[in-house]
Amino acid sequence: MARFDVYSHPDTALRKVTPYLLDVQNPHIDRIATRVMLPLRVASSFSLRMRDLNPAFTIAGKEVVADTAALAAFPFAELRAPVATLKPNAGEILAALDTLFGSY
């Protein structure tokens, strides 16, 4: 697993609104059974978007928005192979996390 990799949501019922999860966990913390993930929601279903907190991306042709305030830990075992990487967008993602935690 690599930081900023994107995974299909492990719950097929939730994929309609939240098709992907974005790994934002520090790569040096790898001996625990979970990964900290940001839900990537379908842009059309995301009603209130704050530019700095909720950056938008295109994954496999789908417009998605990072729901940064809803970050959560997911069991490592439930995540399969990554479907994409947002490593080139690391600056936007880290800025969203800084906005959430007040480090800006």
Number of C-alpha atoms within 10 A of each C-alpha: 16 14 19 24 18 28 23 19 22 17 11 10 10 12 16 13 17 23 22 27 27 27 26 20 18 12 12 7 9 13 7 8 10 17 24 18 24 26 25 31 23 21 18 10 12 16 7 7 14 10 11 17 21 24 19 20 17 12 16 8 7 12 14 24 25 26 23 21 15 10 18 14 13 18 12 14 10 11 17 13 10 17 12 15 17 18 14 9 12 14 11 18 24 16 18 24 21 14 16 15 10 9 10 10
